[in-house]
Amino acid sequence: MSVFAFLIGALSLAAAIGVVVSAKPVHSALFLMANFATLAILYVLLDAQFLAAAQVIIYAGGIVILILFVIMLIGHDPADHSQQGLTRPAVASLVLGLILLASLVLQLTGQLELGTGGGIASGGSPAAVGTELFTRFLLPFEFVAILLLVALIGALIMGRRESGEPVEEPTG
């Protein structure tokens, strides 16, 4: 079974790399769905069937399909590369990626201890997940809720039309 887990882990890693390096957004979204599916398989191997079902239903079934709809509605212009060189988002992404890489290396070498592991008991049952989320992990859970709220407000602000901008009439 460990050979199968390593194969699925390698597939998951390859799909995650495909998300990042893919030039076409549709291919990136499909790699993301493959990554979510392989993570669900790993959850099943860890005896966390509830988490595997939530992974498939919420992420692979909902989020990726929503991303694909947005890509199809907005479209993608591959010739739109107005800025050359390192931009602020590129530098921020590079810095955050290096921080993540450093923390992973420190964790794997044993110099950084992030937790005791095995925090979800009873195979990831809904009761165990709820108990852990609302007792031991209440503060991170609330931080994620605030982060999602800020992202929603930011998306609403970015999506608003300027007051002087004309509304396009549908033709037909």
Secondary structure as UniProt FT lines:
FT   HELIX           2..21
FT   HELIX           25..45
FT   TURN            46..47
FT   HELIX           49..54
FT   HELIX           55..63
FT   HELIX           64..74
FT   TURN            78..79
FT   HELIX           88..109
FT   HELIX           122..124
FT   HELIX           126..134
FT   TURN            135..137
FT   HELIX           138..159
FT   TURN            163..164
//
